[in-house]
Amino acid sequence: MSEDPSHRPWGYYEVLLDEASYKVKRIVVSPGKRLSLQRHRRRQEHWFFVAGQGVVTVDGQERPVGAAVAVDIPLGAAHRVANCGEHPLVFIEVQTGSYFGEDDIERFADDYGRV
């Protein structure tokens, strides 16, 4: 069973599974919003998009995304996702690594003053 959604300025996420060796989230990005440009030192991520349209940036390379597209975020890669559509951008994030806390976020740029 998932936890209550955690709301952010860009949308929200729900933790679906939180295990010792992996964590799974459902992430919803509101139209016109984007996450901070960030990296993680203790986890890598796999994103599988299920709805909406957006653009993912990984180490400076942009890639359009939509339903049925998967993107891997390597450990230490600078990354972000932006919703460029008119509907919510929804994806499932699978984290693997040694630590999954929200304090493993190093932000480089942020639309909401959190750098």
N, C-alpha and C positions, 0 to 999 in steps of 0.2 A: 504494500500500500504506500502511496506517495505522501510526502509531507505537505503541509500547507504551502502554497506558492510564496516565493520570496520576490517581492516587487522591487523593481529598479527603475531609474528614469527612462530606460529604453524599452521596458516591457516587464517580463517576469520569467522565473524558472521554477520548476518543481523537481525535487529529488525523487526519482522513482525507485532506485536501489542504492544503498550505501553499504558496501562490503569492505572487508579488509584490503582486498587487492584491486578493487575497481569501484567506480561510482557511475551511475546513470542518471542523467537529467533530461527533462523535456524543457526546451528553451523557446520562448515566444518573443519575437522582436516586433514592436509596433511599427506601422508604416512610417517611413521617413526617419526612423531612428537607427542608431548603430551602437555597438559595444565599443569600449575603449580599445585602443591599440595596446596590446599587452603580450606578456609572455609568462611562462611558468617554468620554474627550475626543477620541479619534482614530479611533474606529470606530463604525459602526452594525451592528445584528445583525438577522437574519431567523431566526425559530425555526419549525420545522415538526415538530409532535408526531406520533410514530408508535405510541406505546403508553403505557398508563397514564392516570392522572387527576391533575390538579393545578390550581393557581391561579397565574396570572401577575399581577404587579403592575407597572404602568408609570406613573410619575409619580402615584402614589396611587390609580390606577384598577385595581380587581381584575377579573379575567376568568377564568372556568373554562376549562380546556383538556383535551383528550384527543386521541386518534388523529384525524388528518386536519385538525387545526386549525393555522393559521399565525398568528404574531404578529410584528409589526415593532417593533423597539426603536430609536427614533431616536437619533442622536448626542446625547450629553449627558443622556439621560433616565434617571432613577433607576428601577431595575428589579430584580426578583427572581422566582424561580419556586419553588414549594413542591409537594411530592408529598403529596397528601391521600388517596391510595388505598392499597390493600393490596399492590400490585405495583410494580415499578420504573416510573418515569416516564422515557420515552425521547424525545429530540428531536434533530433535526439543526439545527445552528447554522451559518449562513453569515455570516461577517464581511466587511464591505467598509469601506474607509477608507484611511488613510495609515500605520497601524501596528497590529500584531496581538499584541504582547507582553503577557504576563500582568501586567506592571507598569503597564499602562494601566487598572488597576482602582482606583477610588476608592470605598472602602466606607463606608457610613453606619451600618449595623447588621449584626451577624453573630452567629449562635448559637455560634460556635466561637472567640470571642476574637480575631479577626483585624482588628478595626477599628483 
